Amino acid sequence: MNNNFPSWQTIIVNANIATMTDGANGYGEILNGAIAIENGTIVWVGCESELPEYDKQSVQVIDAKGQWVTPGFVDCHTHAVYGGNRANEFEMRLNGASYEEIAQAGGGIVSTVAATRAATTQELLDAALLRVRAMQAQGMTTIEIKSGYGLDTENEIKMLEVAQQIAQALPVSVQKTFLGAHAVPVEYKGKADEYIKLVCQEMIPQVAKQNIADAVDVFCEGIGFSAEQTEQVFLAAKQAGLRVKVHAEQLSNLGGTELAAKYQALSSDHIEFLDEAGICAMKQADMTAVLLPGAFYFLRETQLPPIELLRKYGVAMAVATDANPGTSPINSPQLMLNMACTLFRLTPAEALAGLTCHGAKALGLSDCKGQIALGYDADIAIWNISQPAELCYQIGVNPLTKLFYKGSIVIEH
């Protein structure tokens, strides 16, 4: 008996592997490859012909049948926990109602805040699980979920608790982001500075004390918060030991990205109006640009993100669903791959990097998620496709055949 066999639990063989270890410079392909998994971690990857001997009695061998294998998708920007929906506003808008008319009818973010505050934890969880399961069914294994529809201490914490419960209910990794500075609630109308004080002096300390968030986000925009107010939130987050990120340059350029770079932010998200100075600041701070083609599509925006400049400076570009009730009610990572290519002109390799290695980078998870590489979590998707570009090309047919989360099969078709 050979006692020197590796202590592997699972091996995937007969696989074409898009390792995504090269960022957006290609798929990092290994043809006729194999992957070995031990204790939920990738411990060997390479050509199957070079696979060391192993104990065929004790190892689970999975034949990928020549299909393509990628890392599980990382959706690095969502608002998947919320109450109610805004389908009525969608219909009103298409029937000619203006933004002001919708707002006067109690619509907009105000309606989502009211519905979220009124919902029980269980109601929020049940609704969110439907959305997250839909994303998981399309290959997602890691998701970021923001608060931001509570806009008071109790309900912001309630949202983050629901996000935490999702991680307990489903085999997915959940990163939780506190977005108390999403909008000014109705009770603080005309008193944005006072509300920011509440965010900084009460909400962030409470969130940090309960260890219920991984990062803090701010909507730095004319209809959100000024650069000065944003900086106050960043300072409070830094004092609480939390990383920061920013919704910025979506509708105008307030310099939110440059400001975030000073605080070593993980990412700047939306960024349609980002300028070269902002991109230089991102590069210097090693930030990730998060592209949200779903919101661009749903809002019928015309200002494209500065893709060529981001390429020129070598800024990592992530792609995410921005799943939310108002501006991107879309829970399909596969659709985002197509939209990133068709709307933003990303190459398929760039788009796939955006939902794998660069999505992980946007969450500070570059060392464990988004790549098929030694020491990484065995979050792996097997696809019935003939080439990786097919994931970006076809809409409406789900080619996922197996999904692994930390080495265990969680979806199988």
N, C-alpha and C positions, 0 to 999 in steps of 0.2 A: 504493500500500500504506500502510495506517495503522500507523505505528510506535508510536502512543501507546496501543495496546491494553494492558490490564493483563496481567501475566505469570502469570495463574492456570493451575493445572493441572487442577482439577476444579470443576464447578458442579453443584449439586443444584437442579433446578427443579421447578415444579409440586408444591410441598410445603406442607403446613400445619405450622407450626413451633411447638413448645412450647420456647421459649428457656430457660426456668427462670431468667431473670435477675431476677425479682421475689421470689426466695425462695419462701416459702409463701403469698404474697399472690395467687397465681394462676399460670397457666402461662406468662405472657409471650407470648401467642399472636401469631403473624404468619400470617394466612391468605393463601393463594396466594403463598407466599414463595419465596426462593431463598437459597442459601448458596454462597459462593465459597471455595475452598481453595487455598492455596499453601504448599509446603514443610511440609505436615502441620499447618498452622495456618489457622484461620478468618480470612479477610481481608475478607469482605463478607457482610452478612446484611441482609435487608430484603424488601420487597414485590418480586415478580418484575417488576412493571411499571416499577420504578425501577432495574432492573439495568443498569449501564453496558454499552456495547458491548464485545464481546470477540471474540477471534480464533476463529471456529468451527472452523478447521482444526486448531488446536493444543490446544484445551481439551476434556477429557473431560466430556461433558454427561450427567448421570444424571437421568432422569425419575422423580420420586417418585410419579407417577400419583395425585396428590391425597391420598396417605397422610400419616400424621403422623410428624413427625421430632422426636426428643428428644436430649438429651445421652446419651452412653453412661453406664450405671449405674456408680456408685462404691460399692463394698461396703467400708465403712470399719471393719469389725470382724469378723475371721475368725481361726480357728485351723486353717487348711486343711492344715497340714503335721503329720502325726502317724502313728504306727505302730499297726497292729491296728484293732480296733473294739470297741464295747461292746454289740453286739446281744444277747449272752448275758445281760448285766445287765438289759437292757430286758425280756427274757423272764422272768428271775428275779423282777423287781419285779412284773410282771403276774401271776405265780403266787404272789404274797404275801410274797416275801422282803423283809425290812426293810433299811434302809440299812446297819445294823451287820452283818447277815448277809452282805450283798454285799461289804462291806469285808473281813470275816473270810475270805471266799473269794478274796481277792486282787483284788477289784474296785475300782471307782472310779478316780480319777486315777492311783493307784499302778499299775494295770494298763496304762494308756496310757503312763506313763513307762517302764515295763519294756519294752513293745513298741517304743517310739520309740528307746530306747537300743540295743536289739538289732537294729534295722533298719539296713541300709546306706543311704548317701546315695541310691543309685540306687533302692532300694525305696521310700524316702520320697518321692522325686521322682515315680516312676511312679504311686503312689497319689494324690498331691496333684494331679497333672496331670489325672486323671479328674475330680476335684471342680472344679477351676478351669475346665476345658473346659465342664463342665455349666453353670457360672455364666455363662461367656462366651457360650454358646449362647442365653442368655436376655437378652443385652444388656449384660453387664458388661464394662467396658473398664479399670477401675481397681480394684485389690483391696489391702486391707491384710492382711498375714499376720503373726501373732504366733508367737514361740517359746513356751516354757513347759511343754513336755513332756519336756525333757531334764533340767532341774534340776541340772545340773553344767556346768562351763565347756565341756567338749568337746562335749557333746550339744546344749547351747543354741546354740553356734556352728554345729554341724552343721545344725540346723533353719533358722537364718538363711541359711546357704549354699544350702540347698535352695530357700528362698523366692527367693533371688537367681537361681538356675538356672531357676525358673519364668518369670521375666521374660526370660530369654535364649531359652527354648524356645517361648514363646507371645507373640503380639502383644497384651500387656496391660501396664499399668503396675502395678508391685508396690511397695507401701510396706511396709517391714519394721519390726516392733516387737519389742523385747526384753522378754520377760515372765518373766524368771528368778524373780521374786517372784510366782509363780502358786500355789505350794503348798510345804509343807515336805517334802523328799524323805525316804524311809524311813531313810536313814543319818543324818539329822539329827532324827529323831523326838524331841520334847521339848526340842530345842535350836534353836528358831526364831531366836533372836537371833544365834547362831553362823552359821546359814545366811545371814541377812541380811548379816552381815559379809562372807561369801564373795561374795554378789551385788554388794555395794558396792565391795569392795576388789580383787576379782579379775575377776569377770565383766564388769562395766560398763567398766572400763578396757580389757579385752581387746576387747570389742565396739567400743568407740570407736576403739581403735588400728587395728583392721581395717576400720573405716568400713563396718560391715556392718548397721547399724540406723539408722532415721530417728527413732525415738522409744523411750521406755522406759515400760512399763506396770507396774502393781501391782494385785494383788487385795486390796483393803482391805476385809476382812470378818471376822466372827467365826471362820469356818472357813479364813480366809486369813491376813492380816497386820494387826496393829494400826495405828492412826494414827501412833504413834511409829516403828514399823518402816517404814511407808510413807514417812514424811518422810526417813528416812535414805536410802532409795532415790532420792527426789527430789533430795536434796542431791548425791548421787553423780552422778546424771544431769546435773544442772546444771553440776557441775564438769567433766564430760566433754563439755559442749556439746551435749547431747541434749535435745530437747523431751520433755515428760511427758504421760501420760494415766492414767486410773484406772478400774478396775472398782470401782464403789462403790454402796452403798445398794441392793444387790440383795436381801439377806435381812434387813437391819437398818440402822440409821443410826449409823454410827461417825464421821460428820463427814469422811469421805474426800473428798467433793466440795469442801467449804469449804477443806480443806487443799490440794487440788490447785489451787484458784483462786489461792492465795497464790504458787504456782509457775508461774502463767500457763499452766496445762495446756491442751492442745488440746481435750480432751473428758473428760466423765465418762459412763461406760457402764453400762447396766442401770437404775439409779436408781429402782427401784420405791418405795423408802422415803425418797426425798429430801424434805426439808422446805423451807419458804419461805426460811429463812436460807441454805440451800445454793443455792437457785435465784438469790437476790439476788447471792450471791458469784459464781456462774457468769456472770450478766449483766455484772457489773462487770469480770470477767476476759475477757469475750467468748469464753467457752467454748461448745462444742456439747454438747447432750444427745444421747447415742446410745441409741436405743430398740431393743430386741432382742426382738421379739415371738415369734421361734422358740423361745427359751429359756423365755419365759413360758408358751407353749403346751405345750412338751414336759414341763416340770416341773409342769404344772397349777397354776401360781401363781394367787393370787386378788388380791394387792395390785397394783393398777394404778399405772403411773407417774403423777406429778402433771401430767397434760397441760394442764389448765386453767390451773394456775399458770405453767407454762412458756410458755403462750400470753400470759398476762397480762403477764409480764415480757419478752416478746419474745426468749426464748432459742431459738436455732436448734435444730431437732430433726432429727437424722439417723436413718435406718433402716438396719439391717444384718442379715445372716444369722446372725452368731455361729457360723458353721459349725464344729462341733467334735464329737468322738465321744461325749461324755457327756450334754450338756444341750441341744444343738441340732444333731443330725446332718442338717442341712437345707442343701442347696446350691442354693437357688432364690430369686434376688432377686425374681422375679415373685410368688412366694408371699408374700414379706415385704410387698409392697405391699398385698395383700389382707388379711393378718393385721394390719398396722398400722391399717387402716381398721376391720376387724371386731372385733378384740380391744381396740385402744387408742382407737378412735373418731376417728382422724385423718381429715381430709377427703382425697379423692384428690389434691388439689393439694399438701397438706402431705406426704402419703406420697411423692409423686413428687419433691418437693423433698428429702425425706429420703434418697433414693437417687441424687440428682444434686448440686445446688449445696450442700446442707447436709452430704452425705456428704463432698464435697471439702473443705469448711470443717473438718470433724472431723480431717482429715489434714494441714491446713495447706496445702491446694492450691487455695484459693479463687481464685487469680489465673490458673489454667490449666486446671482441670478442672470438669466439672459444669454448664457453661452453654454455650449456643450464642451466642457473643458475640465481638466482634473481639479478636484476639490469643490466643484460647483454642485449646487443642489440638483438632484436628478429630476428636474421638471422638464419633461420631454414630450413632444408631440410627434406622432407618426401620421403621415398624410399620404393618401392615395393619389399622388400626382407624379408627372413625368419629369418635372423640373421646378425649382423653387419659384420662378416667376409666375407659375400658375396660381399661386396663392393670391397674387395681386390682380390677376387677369379675370377670373370668373367670379360672378356674384350669384348667390342664391343656391348654390350647390355646396354642401359642406363636406370637404374631402377628408375630414379628421377620422382616422380609424382607431387610434389609441391615444390616450392622454395619461401621462405619468405625473404624479405629484410626489416629490421626495421619494422616488423609487417605486411607488405603488401605483397600479393601474386604477384610475378613477373614472375613466370613460372608455368604453370599448364598443365599436360598431362592427 
